[in-house]
Structures are given as C-alpha cells and as structure tokens.
Amino acid sequence: MSIGMPSALQRQPQRGVAAIEFAFVMVGLLLLLFGLVTFGVVLYTQQT
C-alpha cells in the first residue's frame, strides 16, 4: 500500500465527518438568521 495515496476506505469517514460538521454549522447559522429576523420584526413593531 502506498503511503502517499490514501485508499477510498480511509477517505470515506472524513466525508461523514464533513457532513456532520456542515449540519452543525448550518443549524447555528440558521438560528442566527432566525434571531436577526425576529429582532428586526420586534424592533420594527416597536418603532411603528
């Protein structure tokens, strides 16, 4: 087995880890977006 070239079996778990990390980041970003929109709506209703 060559040291420089990882096999497909070794790279497969990294894809899963990347997908899980992406899911966690997206949840955080969506919560931040939801919070900003909610804050904007509350601020708008207080101003009018």
Stockholm file with secondary structure:
# STOCKHOLM 1.0

chainA/1-48         MSIGMPSALQRQPQRGVAAIEFAFVMVGLLLLLFGLVTFGVVLYTQQT
#=GR chainA/1-48 SS CCSSSCCHHHHHHHHHHHHHHHHHHHHHHHHHHHHHHHHHHHHHHHHC
#=GC SS_cons        CCSSSCCHHHHHHHHHHHHHHHHHHHHHHHHHHHHHHHHHHHHHHHHC
//
